[in-house]
Amino acid sequence: MDLAQALKPLVLTLVYSAAGVGMFGLSFLLITKLSPFSIRKEIEEDQNVALAILIAAVIIGLSIIIAASISG
């Protein structure tokens, strides 16, 4: 096994990780732009637990989709 074959899984892992983090960022940006209220204010100041659970569910759902696409 040469060095190129040994580094291929590492490079692919880094690429998929960067793509996953990018998707998380884009989805959170999309959620904040489409919502008619301030998500930060609702969660931090108004203690809106339901909204926090909804955002967490979106993040978990995205992570499952990204993990499934990485594993093939």
C-alpha positions in Angstrom: 0.0 0.0 0.0 1.5 3.3 -1.1 1.1 6.7 0.6 -1.5 7.9 -1.9 -3.8 5.0 -1.1 -3.2 5.4 2.6 -4.1 9.1 2.5 -7.2 8.8 0.3 -9.6 7.9 3.2 -8.3 10.8 5.3 -8.7 13.3 2.4 -12.2 12.0 1.7 -13.1 12.3 5.4 -11.9 16.0 5.4 -13.8 16.8 2.3 -17.1 15.3 3.6 -16.6 17.0 6.9 -16.1 20.3 5.3 -19.2 19.7 3.1 -21.2 18.7 6.2 -20.2 21.8 8.1 -21.0 23.9 5.1 -24.5 22.4 4.8 -25.1 23.0 8.5 -24.1 26.6 8.1 -26.2 27.1 5.0 -29.3 25.5 6.6 -29.0 27.6 9.8 -28.6 30.7 7.7 -31.6 29.7 5.6 -33.7 29.1 8.8 -32.7 32.5 10.3 -33.4 34.4 7.1 -36.8 32.8 6.4 -38.1 33.1 10.0 -40.2 36.2 10.6 -38.6 36.7 14.1 -35.2 36.7 15.6 -34.2 33.1 16.5 -31.5 34.3 18.9 -33.9 36.5 20.8 -36.6 33.8 21.0 -34.2 31.2 22.3 -31.9 33.3 24.5 -34.1 36.0 25.9 -37.6 34.6 25.7 -36.5 31.0 26.6 -38.5 29.5 23.8 -37.7 25.8 24.3 -40.0 24.6 21.5 -38.0 26.6 19.0 -34.7 25.3 20.3 -36.0 21.7 20.0 -37.1 22.4 16.5 -33.7 23.8 15.5 -32.0 20.8 17.2 -34.3 18.4 15.2 -33.3 20.1 11.9 -29.6 19.7 12.8 -30.0 16.1 13.8 -31.9 15.4 10.6 -29.2 17.0 8.5 -26.5 15.0 10.3 -28.3 11.7 9.6 -28.6 12.6 5.9 -25.0 13.7 5.7 -23.8 10.5 7.5 -25.8 8.3 5.2 -24.4 10.0 2.1 -20.8 9.6 3.4 -21.3 5.9 4.1 -22.7 5.3 0.7 
